[in-house]
Amino acid sequence: MALALAEAGVAIQRWRRRARTGHTPLPWPEPTLAAAAALRLPKGRRALEMTLHAVLSRLEPGGRIWLYGHNAEGIRSAGSALEAVCDDVVSVETRKHSRVWTARRGAADLRGELGDWEERFTAELPGGDVELVSYPGLFAHGRLDAATALLCENLPRPAAGANVLDFGCGAGAISAALHQLAPDCALYGVDVDALALAAAERNVPGLRRLASDGFDGLPPDLRFAHVVSNPPFHAGVARDTGPIQALVAGAAARLEPGGSLHVVSQSTIPLERWLGAHLGGVRRLAATRSFHVFCGSKSR
């Protein structure tokens, strides 16, 4: 669609939160006004609310928005979210288990800046409670999830000045726990979502943020004494072990000799076997009924 509009001479402004080759991800749309907007349905009611406010605040008065998505994603009920902030809400197309809504920007007051959506919560970390910033739609928004809490209880203690990577850092809870353990280490956080990195910047002093969906987006000569991660293992509602397998397979090339990888995952995932195929000294550090933490190391 964007390509067709561009070929017709229409000026296109893109807002992408996720890191991809060839463009810079942004946590919030740039402050320029557009005549119309197309939006893919975000995941979750609060995320949809926030994203509608973000996009509508960048529309000219009376400008139209098109919201589209699959029925399984919740698009059929999205009209009510549009009605809360828009005028003339209409379902204009239903086909192939999908729907398109359109609406017009009205006179509703909009929370049009990222800071308007900042929410804080207290995370109970091993080094003490810490107040963290989060935004709607981020993983485990407003809470410390059980897997992250288990990993935080079994982190390495980095040496002063050591490079440490929080892979898939999200809002930075694991990085905050590492900062408590070793405030003098060099902490890096990589995540595909620019909004997550914006939260992590607020939560972890001195965190070096890297926007990427994997190791390939990191500087090629950067190596780490430790890599820690609570990687995603779902894509939507479906289980997806691709990210965790890519993490395990690529870690050795990014570790210093003697460096370690610490990972938490669902207990049904064969993490020990995958680690053993790429790293040595594999150990299970902790386990609950739902999750386990393993570490593996690179030979010296």
Steps between C-alpha positions, in 0.01 A plus 500: 500500500773747594686417179190561287438834669861604456488410131191721471698793637356497852747596774531209746605533862578166664498424869656168591582403857678177410858491375540397138781539249494835325308716744525644849229377742323765704314460830255775400398655165679812383325832575375570148137503389358268234172509307423129559640197678489120475562295815540126552316392813740489799483216751299577813230751591730746680759484222227577246379794708851646528580446131175662387582809705852506354383472138197728530715771659701501175189535279364826372157596645242299310765262364401136453651190656468144374544223758538143375576155637396136525195379689724283722689817599181667625423734212124440519473676837747777417223731387422589861857622551466721193166635618661619825728744313362535145193603303322319215623150587408250227594140418576526127626151411486145632681230307719194563434511877620860512340842534573863416359784707515867405436810711562872504705696750259701709533742789590247771784594731801289412792383709738559214845469655685195628535645848121511529497118510782438744400268783711398799509184708718358774709195412628280782855422384761300695699819567195687630178651373527736205243718327481433128335683210287310248259573217182318387571212265846416628569146622382450861387862513474625856636190672804276541412172331590168661762398242686831527488484881653149494780610267571808714558268797763307301700765316879502468692760700694694235847636565554874495516624142373172351275519195160346578209464256132479592364331186135593438519745789142628487447775755828408669409308816787251455742784422384677816579187703844476336563867578427426865750213496776679309446874451847530343444251217426615143135412446351460152132441424380379162135483398302509178245748643600866524230559762652234725840665461349838593374346825833325563682831460285646777551199726872420481763771545766486230340219299637486147193437284511311170197464270516160330309172473815298567878500512536617139409858587781532755844642418693207347796520737298530823546206740356429845607340823136406561180485296175469695151459359136426554432454128151490350359155431166603350403679180150620581327203657710236320817359655811609309841374610682668210629799704636287785669258259658792312623643831661173605653434157645850468623557855839328470611739226412795726651373825853565617706188579364369828184709463157368597143497371219499758150424367157441651230317306188291541583167663364314194768651273811275460735782593771277646533304175510813285763662722711184496514508120674840502657562843675306776457471874122500476331517841145537623499779756135500607163349415134538585201310364478750212852629431865405518826697487809359330843636430769393257850631447743554216833319532805709577 
